[in-house]
Amino acid sequence: MRDADLVLVDAEIHTMDPEHPLAKGIAFGGGRILGVGTNAQAEKWAGRTTEIIELGRKVVVPGFIDAHAHLMESAARVSNLDLGGCVSLAAAVETLRRGVARAGPQGWLVADDWDESRWPEGRYLTRNDLDRVSDTIPIAAVRVDRHMASVNSVALRVLQIPLGTRGFEATASGAPTGVLKEDALERMWDALWPAPERLAAGFETVAGRALSLGITTVHDVVGHDEIRAYQIARAAGALPLRANLLARDALLPHLAAVGLMRGFGDEWLRLGGVKVFSDGSLGARTAALEEPYADDPLERGMLIHPPIELRNILAGISAAGLPSAVHAIGDRAIALVIESIESLAPDAGARHRIEHAELLHPEQIARMARLGIVASCQPNFVGNWSLPGGLYERRLGPERNALNNPYREILRRGVALAFGSDGMPYGPLEGIHWSVNAPFQGQRLTVDQAMSAYTLGGASAGFEEGAKGSLVSGGVADAVVLDGNPWQAPEHIRTMRVSATILSGRIAKGNLASSR
């Protein structure tokens, strides 16, 4: 019997194991959980060099799994200008004006995270706004949902995006507004995206932030540059957390050609599935709706792929031995995705996923349950945009807004629920808070249900429920020690903090004072 590296005692451990949901002590060694149960059952693994820490009833939960992340992509944003704190369009323009010095004579000024739904002006940034910032430096300001950006006239001249490209907005007279969505936005990213080496260099910073929030595994949406960056970081010993990669569908022919299937890799870096877009976002009015937008009666959003094309893509993913993770926010897109997966006649263990799944109808949930489709949802969106009077109410009207993100019905119908953040913002406790304290009854979960979705739910979506997502003997030694008790004060979850994140049995972030 090997000695433990670390033993925690006098804790309130929520194991997420339904057979033994609570414990007081846990022992970690060799990257695995050696034992969990009473203090005595944990301490029996202690040896001469074991660190034993008394937690004084602090809460311990499994390491959080963010089931929908863009963490390596976030490494591209480390040096970008942040507009997330701007309280008005005017403030955003002023922040950009002050940030112009960040761009070199031939360089771009790139800014992130503006959100017009929080501004009194209530409108998107446009070319005219950004032209007032600079008429010599190309500027790209990316909306918080990353489904649209606004650029200035200099940027438009550099990008040379053809008029008529889907998502390239123009006035009735044909003048570009500077707003780029979906296909037009992809043209911008083609010109701006950093090299893999730069992504890898910035990854340690963003991964460190994730660890500080208790995230030990991400299901990360990646293209070829991000996959390369992950490998660079791993080879350099700079991969500080675990990643299941959701490769963008453009990479499917390459994955299939070399025969890479789900699970290729190891417990630190592995292939998880293929990400596909079926629609856009509510903020950009590109989510595909059955009924028109309440604040734009002529608009119903867009389907990224025609029905036959989407079915062919999903059939190719399935034939390659991979699960699909399909972005679908609007009810029209969700219906198409379910029909497409249904046409594949998948076996119950395929675990295809719908990412976001915000405007689900009860009959769609029932079909997802029959097909074994995972609902991969972002409860932080509830706090961001679903509150009464918020963006979703403006886009959808009060009646449809009250039906968005029906987590309670998802679970009641037996659909597997995995929580993630989409990076807006990262923070499992933020998401757990809003699913427990959601404004509408159909959204509201118990603390146990929400905590399970951010741990076991992600593990199950990634085919790793035997190793991750619960604190059981033999599982990976990933855990989080909380400063605060979500079960005792559920209304204050979002104000709680992570005391320490334990990864592979060692304290990777935070501090727990040794007491023995």
C-alpha positions as CSV (number, residue, x, y, z in Angstrom):
1,M,0.0,0.0,0.0
2,R,1.5,3.3,-1.1
3,D,1.5,6.4,1.1
4,A,-0.7,9.3,0.3
5,D,0.8,12.6,-0.9
6,L,-2.0,14.6,0.6
7,V,-4.8,13.9,3.1
8,L,-7.7,16.2,3.8
9,V,-9.7,15.7,7.0
10,D,-12.5,17.4,9.0
11,A,-14.0,18.5,5.7
12,E,-17.5,18.5,4.3
13,I,-16.9,16.4,1.2
14,H,-19.7,16.2,-1.4
15,T,-18.5,13.3,-3.5
16,M,-21.2,13.4,-6.2
17,D,-21.3,9.6,-5.7
18,P,-25.0,8.7,-5.1
19,E,-24.1,5.7,-3.0
20,H,-21.8,7.6,-0.7
21,P,-22.7,11.3,-1.2
22,L,-20.9,12.7,1.9
23,A,-17.5,12.1,3.6
24,K,-15.2,13.8,6.0
25,G,-11.7,12.7,4.8
26,I,-10.0,12.0,1.5
27,A,-6.5,10.7,0.6
28,F,-4.7,11.5,-2.7
29,G,-1.6,9.7,-4.0
30,G,0.1,9.0,-7.3
31,G,-2.5,11.2,-9.1
32,R,-5.4,9.1,-7.9
33,I,-7.9,9.1,-5.0
34,L,-6.7,6.4,-2.6
35,G,-9.6,6.5,-0.2
36,V,-12.6,8.6,0.8
37,G,-14.8,8.3,3.9
38,T,-14.2,9.0,7.5
39,N,-11.2,10.8,8.8
40,A,-9.8,7.5,10.0
41,Q,-10.3,5.9,6.6
42,A,-8.4,8.8,4.9
43,E,-5.6,8.9,7.5
44,K,-4.8,5.2,7.2
45,W,-3.1,6.2,3.9
46,A,-0.8,8.7,5.6
47,G,2.9,8.0,5.8
48,R,6.0,9.8,7.0
49,T,6.0,12.3,4.2
50,T,2.2,12.8,3.8
51,E,0.8,16.3,4.2
52,I,-2.3,16.2,6.3
53,I,-4.6,19.2,6.4
54,E,-7.5,19.8,8.7
55,L,-10.1,21.8,6.8
56,G,-12.4,22.9,9.6
57,R,-15.6,21.8,7.8
58,K,-14.7,23.5,4.5
59,V,-16.6,22.1,1.6
60,V,-14.8,19.9,-0.9
61,V,-16.2,19.0,-4.3
62,P,-14.9,17.3,-7.4
63,G,-12.8,19.4,-9.8
64,F,-15.1,21.4,-12.0
65,I,-15.4,20.4,-15.7
66,D,-16.2,23.3,-18.0
67,A,-18.0,21.3,-20.8
68,H,-17.9,24.2,-23.3
69,A,-14.8,26.4,-23.2
70,H,-12.6,28.3,-25.6
71,L,-9.6,28.4,-23.3
72,M,-6.8,28.1,-25.9
73,E,-8.6,30.7,-28.0
74,S,-8.7,32.9,-24.9
75,A,-4.9,32.8,-25.0
76,A,-5.2,34.9,-28.2
77,R,-6.9,37.6,-26.2
78,V,-4.4,38.1,-23.4
79,S,-3.1,41.3,-24.9
80,N,-6.4,42.6,-26.3
81,L,-8.2,45.6,-25.0
82,D,-11.0,44.7,-22.7
83,L,-14.4,46.5,-23.2
84,G,-16.3,44.2,-20.8
85,G,-16.5,46.9,-18.1
86,C,-17.7,49.7,-20.4
87,V,-21.1,50.9,-19.2
88,S,-22.0,52.7,-22.4
89,L,-21.2,52.9,-26.1
90,A,-19.5,56.3,-25.4
91,A,-17.3,54.7,-22.7
92,A,-16.4,51.9,-25.1
93,V,-15.3,54.4,-27.8
94,E,-13.3,56.4,-25.2
95,T,-11.6,53.2,-24.0
96,L,-10.7,52.4,-27.6
97,R,-9.4,55.9,-28.2
98,R,-7.1,55.5,-25.2
99,G,-6.0,52.1,-26.4
100,V,-4.9,53.1,-29.8
101,A,-1.3,53.4,-28.6
102,R,-1.3,49.6,-28.2
103,A,-1.3,49.1,-31.9
104,G,1.8,49.6,-34.0
105,P,1.8,51.6,-37.3
106,Q,1.1,48.4,-39.2
107,G,-0.7,46.6,-36.5
108,W,-4.3,46.1,-35.4
109,L,-6.2,47.3,-32.3
110,V,-8.3,44.3,-31.2
111,A,-10.8,44.7,-28.4
112,D,-13.2,42.2,-26.8
113,D,-16.4,41.7,-24.8
114,W,-18.5,44.7,-25.5
115,D,-22.2,44.1,-24.8
116,E,-24.7,46.7,-26.1
117,S,-27.4,45.1,-24.0
118,R,-25.8,46.8,-20.9
119,W,-25.6,50.2,-22.6
120,P,-28.1,53.0,-22.4
121,E,-27.6,53.5,-26.2
122,G,-28.7,49.9,-26.7
123,R,-27.1,49.5,-30.2
124,Y,-24.1,47.9,-31.8
125,L,-20.8,49.6,-32.4
126,T,-20.5,50.6,-36.0
127,R,-17.9,51.6,-38.6
128,N,-18.8,55.3,-38.0
129,D,-18.1,54.9,-34.2
130,L,-14.8,53.3,-34.8
131,D,-13.8,55.7,-37.5
132,R,-13.9,58.4,-34.8
133,V,-11.3,56.4,-32.9
134,S,-8.8,56.1,-35.8
135,D,-8.7,56.6,-39.5
136,T,-5.2,55.1,-39.8
137,I,-5.2,52.0,-37.6
138,P,-7.4,49.0,-38.3
139,I,-9.7,48.3,-35.4
140,A,-11.8,45.2,-34.6
141,A,-14.1,45.2,-31.6
142,V,-15.5,41.8,-30.9
143,R,-18.9,41.4,-29.1
144,V,-19.1,39.3,-25.9
145,D,-20.7,36.4,-27.7
146,R,-18.0,36.3,-30.3
147,H,-20.6,35.8,-33.0
148,M,-20.1,39.3,-34.3
149,A,-17.5,42.1,-34.5
150,S,-17.5,45.7,-35.5
151,V,-14.6,47.1,-37.6
152,N,-13.6,50.6,-38.9
153,S,-13.1,51.7,-42.5
154,V,-9.4,51.0,-42.4
155,A,-10.1,47.4,-41.3
156,L,-12.6,47.0,-44.1
157,R,-10.0,48.1,-46.7
158,V,-7.5,45.7,-45.3
159,L,-9.9,42.7,-45.1
160,Q,-11.5,43.2,-48.5
161,I,-14.6,41.2,-47.6
162,P,-16.9,41.0,-50.7
163,L,-20.2,42.7,-50.4
164,G,-22.8,40.0,-50.3
165,T,-20.8,37.7,-48.0
166,R,-23.2,36.2,-45.5
167,G,-23.1,38.3,-42.3
168,F,-21.5,41.4,-44.0
169,E,-24.0,44.1,-43.0
170,A,-24.7,47.1,-45.2
171,T,-27.2,49.9,-45.4
172,A,-30.0,50.0,-48.0
173,S,-27.7,52.1,-50.2
174,G,-24.9,49.4,-49.9
175,A,-22.6,51.2,-47.5
176,P,-21.0,48.8,-45.0
177,T,-22.0,49.3,-41.4
178,G,-18.8,47.7,-40.2
179,V,-20.8,44.9,-38.5
180,L,-19.5,41.4,-39.3
181,K,-21.4,38.2,-38.4
182,E,-20.8,34.5,-39.0
183,D,-19.1,34.0,-42.5
184,A,-17.9,37.6,-42.7
185,L,-16.5,37.3,-39.2
186,E,-14.6,34.2,-40.2
187,R,-12.9,36.2,-42.9
188,M,-11.8,38.6,-40.2
189,W,-10.4,35.9,-38.0
190,D,-8.6,34.3,-41.0
191,A,-6.6,37.6,-41.3
192,L,-6.0,38.2,-37.5
193,W,-5.6,34.8,-35.8
194,P,-2.3,34.4,-34.0
195,A,0.3,31.6,-34.7
196,P,0.2,28.5,-32.5
197,E,3.4,29.5,-30.8
198,R,1.8,32.7,-29.5
199,L,-1.3,30.8,-28.3
200,A,0.8,28.4,-26.4
201,A,2.8,31.2,-24.8
202,G,-0.4,32.8,-23.5
203,F,-2.0,29.6,-22.4
204,E,-0.3,29.4,-19.0
205,T,-1.9,32.7,-18.0
206,V,-5.5,31.8,-19.0
207,A,-5.2,28.2,-17.6
208,G,-4.0,29.7,-14.3
209,R,-7.1,31.8,-14.2
210,A,-9.2,28.7,-14.9
211,L,-7.5,26.8,-12.1
212,S,-8.1,29.6,-9.7
213,L,-11.9,29.2,-10.4
214,G,-11.7,25.4,-9.6
215,I,-11.7,24.3,-13.3
216,T,-9.6,21.2,-13.7
217,T,-10.9,20.0,-17.1
218,V,-12.1,21.8,-20.1
219,H,-14.0,20.6,-23.2
220,D,-12.2,23.0,-25.5
221,V,-13.4,24.1,-28.9
222,V,-10.3,24.1,-31.2
223,G,-9.1,24.5,-34.7
224,H,-5.8,23.3,-36.1
225,D,-3.9,26.2,-34.6
226,E,-5.2,25.5,-31.1
227,I,-4.5,21.8,-31.4
228,R,-0.9,22.6,-32.4
229,A,-0.7,25.0,-29.5
230,Y,-1.9,22.4,-27.0
231,Q,0.8,20.0,-28.3
232,I,3.4,22.8,-27.9
233,A,2.3,23.5,-24.4
234,R,2.3,19.8,-23.5
235,A,5.7,19.2,-24.9
236,A,7.1,22.2,-22.9
237,G,5.5,20.9,-19.7
238,A,3.2,23.9,-19.6
239,L,-0.2,22.2,-19.7
240,P,-1.5,23.0,-16.2
241,L,-5.0,21.4,-16.6
242,R,-6.8,18.7,-18.5
243,A,-8.4,19.2,-21.9
244,N,-10.8,17.3,-24.0
245,L,-10.7,18.7,-27.5
246,L,-13.8,19.4,-29.6
247,A,-12.3,19.9,-33.1
248,R,-14.0,22.2,-35.5
249,D,-15.8,20.4,-38.3
250,A,-13.4,21.7,-41.0
251,L,-10.9,19.3,-39.5
252,L,-13.2,16.2,-39.9
253,P,-11.7,15.0,-43.2
254,H,-8.2,15.0,-41.7
255,L,-9.3,13.3,-38.5
256,A,-11.2,10.6,-40.5
257,A,-8.3,10.1,-42.9
258,V,-5.9,9.2,-40.2
259,G,-8.5,7.2,-38.2
260,L,-8.5,9.3,-35.0
261,M,-11.4,8.4,-32.9
262,R,-12.9,9.6,-29.6
263,G,-10.5,9.2,-26.7
264,F,-7.3,9.4,-28.7
265,G,-4.7,10.8,-26.3
266,D,-4.4,10.5,-22.5
267,E,-6.0,11.8,-19.4
268,W,-4.4,15.2,-19.9
269,L,-5.0,15.8,-23.6
270,R,-7.5,13.9,-25.6
271,L,-9.8,14.1,-28.6
272,G,-13.4,14.4,-27.5
273,G,-15.5,15.0,-30.6
274,V,-16.3,17.5,-33.4
275,K,-17.9,20.9,-33.0
276,V,-20.4,22.1,-35.6
277,F,-22.4,25.3,-35.9
278,S,-26.1,25.2,-36.8
279,D,-27.0,28.8,-36.0
280,G,-25.6,31.9,-34.3
281,S,-26.5,33.9,-31.2
282,L,-29.5,35.8,-29.8
283,G,-27.4,38.8,-29.2
284,A,-26.5,39.1,-32.9
285,R,-30.0,38.0,-33.9
286,T,-28.5,35.1,-35.8
287,A,-29.9,32.3,-33.6
288,A,-32.5,30.5,-35.8
289,L,-36.0,31.0,-34.4
290,E,-39.3,29.5,-35.4
291,E,-41.0,32.8,-34.8
292,P,-39.5,36.2,-35.5
293,Y,-37.5,38.2,-33.0
294,A,-39.7,40.4,-30.9
295,D,-37.4,43.5,-31.5
296,D,-37.0,42.8,-35.3
297,P,-40.2,41.2,-36.7
298,L,-38.5,40.7,-40.1
299,E,-35.7,38.6,-38.7
300,R,-35.7,34.9,-37.7
301,G,-32.0,34.3,-37.6
302,M,-29.9,32.0,-39.8
303,L,-29.1,28.4,-40.3
304,I,-25.4,28.0,-40.9
305,H,-25.9,24.9,-43.0
306,P,-28.8,23.9,-45.2
307,P,-30.6,20.8,-43.7
308,I,-29.1,18.2,-46.1
309,E,-25.6,19.7,-45.6
310,L,-25.9,19.5,-41.8
311,R,-27.1,15.9,-42.0
312,N,-24.1,15.0,-44.2
313,I,-21.7,16.6,-41.8
314,L,-23.1,14.8,-38.8
315,A,-23.2,11.5,-40.7
316,G,-19.5,11.9,-41.5
317,I,-18.7,12.6,-37.8
318,S,-20.6,9.5,-36.8
319,A,-18.9,7.4,-39.4
320,A,-15.5,8.5,-38.1
321,G,-16.4,7.2,-34.6
322,L,-16.7,10.6,-33.1
323,P,-19.6,12.3,-31.2
324,S,-20.9,15.6,-32.6
325,A,-21.2,18.7,-30.5
326,V,-23.6,20.9,-32.4
327,H,-24.1,24.6,-31.5
328,A,-27.9,25.3,-31.6
329,I,-29.5,28.1,-29.6
330,G,-32.8,28.8,-31.4
331,D,-35.7,26.4,-31.5
332,R,-35.6,26.2,-35.3
333,A,-31.9,25.2,-35.2
334,I,-32.5,22.7,-32.3
335,A,-35.3,21.0,-34.3
336,L,-33.0,20.6,-37.3
337,V,-30.2,19.2,-35.2
338,I,-32.5,16.7,-33.5
339,E,-33.9,15.6,-36.9
340,S,-30.4,15.2,-38.3
341,I,-29.2,13.1,-35.4
342,E,-32.3,11.1,-35.5
343,S,-31.7,10.3,-39.2
344,L,-28.4,8.7,-38.2
345,A,-30.2,6.1,-36.0
346,P,-27.5,6.5,-33.3
347,D,-27.0,3.9,-30.7
348,A,-27.8,5.0,-27.2
349,G,-24.1,5.3,-26.3
350,A,-23.2,7.8,-29.0
351,R,-23.6,10.8,-26.7
352,H,-24.0,13.4,-29.4
353,R,-24.4,16.8,-27.9
354,I,-26.4,20.0,-28.4
355,E,-24.4,23.0,-27.3
356,H,-26.4,25.8,-25.6
357,A,-29.9,24.4,-26.4
358,E,-31.4,27.5,-25.0
359,L,-34.9,27.6,-26.6
360,L,-35.9,23.9,-26.1
361,H,-39.5,22.8,-26.3
362,P,-40.8,19.9,-24.2
363,E,-41.3,17.6,-27.2
364,Q,-37.7,18.3,-28.3
365,I,-36.4,17.4,-24.8
366,A,-38.4,14.2,-25.0
367,R,-36.7,13.3,-28.3
368,M,-33.3,14.2,-26.9
369,A,-33.9,11.7,-24.1
370,R,-34.9,8.9,-26.5
371,L,-31.8,9.6,-28.6
372,G,-29.4,9.9,-25.7
373,I,-28.4,13.5,-26.8
374,V,-26.6,15.5,-24.1
375,A,-27.7,19.0,-23.3
376,S,-24.5,21.0,-22.9
377,C,-25.7,24.3,-21.4
378,Q,-24.3,27.6,-20.0
379,P,-26.1,28.7,-16.9
380,N,-24.1,31.9,-16.7
381,F,-26.1,33.0,-19.7
382,V,-29.2,33.1,-17.4
383,G,-27.5,35.7,-15.2
384,N,-26.1,37.6,-18.1
385,W,-29.1,38.0,-20.4
386,S,-32.2,36.0,-19.2
387,L,-33.2,38.2,-16.2
388,P,-36.5,40.1,-16.6
389,G,-35.9,43.2,-18.6
390,G,-32.7,41.8,-20.0
391,L,-31.4,41.1,-23.5
392,Y,-33.3,37.9,-24.0
393,E,-36.6,39.5,-23.0
394,R,-36.0,42.2,-25.6
395,R,-35.1,39.7,-28.3
396,L,-37.8,37.1,-27.5
397,G,-40.5,38.9,-25.6
398,P,-41.6,38.0,-22.0
399,E,-43.4,34.8,-22.9
400,R,-40.5,33.1,-24.8
401,N,-38.0,34.5,-22.4
402,A,-39.7,32.7,-19.5
403,L,-39.2,29.4,-21.3
404,N,-35.5,29.6,-22.1
405,N,-32.9,27.3,-20.6
406,P,-35.3,24.8,-19.0
407,Y,-32.8,22.9,-16.9
408,R,-35.4,21.4,-14.6
409,E,-37.4,19.9,-17.4
410,I,-34.2,18.6,-19.1
411,L,-33.4,16.6,-16.0
412,R,-36.9,15.6,-15.3
413,R,-37.1,14.0,-18.8
414,G,-33.9,12.1,-18.2
415,V,-31.6,14.1,-20.5
416,A,-28.0,14.2,-19.5
417,L,-27.1,17.8,-18.5
418,A,-23.5,19.1,-18.7
419,F,-22.7,22.7,-17.6
420,G,-20.0,25.0,-19.1
421,S,-19.4,28.7,-19.5
422,D,-18.5,29.4,-23.2
423,G,-16.0,31.7,-21.5
424,M,-18.7,34.4,-20.8
425,P,-17.3,34.5,-18.2
426,Y,-15.5,31.5,-16.9
427,G,-16.5,30.6,-13.4
428,P,-18.4,27.4,-12.3
429,L,-19.7,29.0,-9.1
430,E,-21.2,31.9,-11.2
431,G,-23.0,29.3,-13.4
432,I,-24.1,27.2,-10.4
433,H,-25.5,30.3,-8.7
434,W,-27.7,31.3,-11.6
435,S,-29.1,27.8,-12.2
436,V,-30.0,27.6,-8.5
437,N,-31.2,31.2,-8.3
438,A,-32.7,31.5,-11.8
439,P,-35.6,33.9,-12.3
440,F,-37.9,31.3,-13.8
441,Q,-39.1,28.1,-12.1
442,G,-38.3,25.9,-15.2
443,Q,-34.7,27.0,-15.0
444,R,-34.2,26.4,-11.3
445,L,-32.2,23.5,-9.9
446,T,-31.2,22.3,-6.5
447,V,-27.5,22.8,-5.4
448,D,-26.9,19.0,-5.8
449,Q,-28.3,19.1,-9.4
450,A,-26.3,22.1,-10.4
451,M,-23.1,20.9,-8.8
452,S,-23.5,17.5,-10.5
453,A,-24.0,19.2,-13.9
454,Y,-20.6,21.0,-13.5
455,T,-18.8,17.8,-12.4
456,L,-20.4,14.5,-13.3
457,G,-22.4,16.0,-16.2
458,G,-19.2,17.1,-17.9
459,A,-17.5,13.8,-17.1
460,S,-20.3,11.8,-18.7
461,A,-20.4,14.1,-21.8
462,G,-16.7,13.3,-22.2
463,F,-17.1,9.5,-21.6
464,E,-15.0,9.9,-18.4
465,E,-17.6,9.3,-15.7
466,G,-15.5,6.4,-14.3
467,A,-12.5,8.6,-13.7
468,K,-13.7,12.2,-13.3
469,G,-16.7,14.1,-11.9
470,S,-16.9,12.3,-8.5
471,L,-14.6,11.7,-5.6
472,V,-14.4,8.0,-5.4
473,S,-11.5,5.6,-4.8
474,G,-9.5,5.1,-8.0
475,G,-10.6,8.3,-9.7
476,V,-8.3,11.1,-10.8
477,A,-7.3,13.2,-7.8
478,D,-8.9,16.5,-8.9
479,A,-10.9,18.4,-6.3
480,V,-11.8,21.9,-5.2
481,V,-11.9,23.4,-1.7
482,L,-14.5,26.1,-1.3
483,D,-14.5,29.2,0.8
484,G,-18.2,29.1,1.6
485,N,-20.9,26.5,1.6
486,P,-23.4,26.5,-1.4
487,W,-25.7,24.1,0.4
488,Q,-26.0,26.4,3.5
489,A,-26.2,29.7,1.6
490,P,-27.4,29.0,-1.9
491,E,-28.4,32.6,-2.5
492,H,-24.8,33.7,-2.1
493,I,-23.0,31.1,-4.3
494,R,-21.7,33.6,-6.8
495,T,-19.9,35.6,-4.0
496,M,-18.1,32.4,-2.8
497,R,-14.5,31.8,-3.7
498,V,-12.2,28.8,-4.3
499,S,-9.7,28.3,-1.5
500,A,-7.6,25.7,-3.4
501,T,-7.7,23.7,-6.5
502,I,-6.2,20.2,-6.3
503,L,-5.0,18.7,-9.6
504,S,-3.7,15.2,-9.8
505,G,-3.5,15.1,-6.0
506,R,-1.4,18.3,-5.5
507,I,-2.5,21.8,-4.7
508,A,-2.2,23.5,-8.1
509,K,-3.8,26.9,-7.1
510,G,-4.5,28.5,-3.8
511,N,-3.3,27.7,-0.4
512,L,-4.3,25.4,2.4
513,A,-2.2,25.7,5.5
514,S,-0.8,22.4,6.8
515,S,-2.0,21.6,10.2
516,R,0.0,18.5,11.1
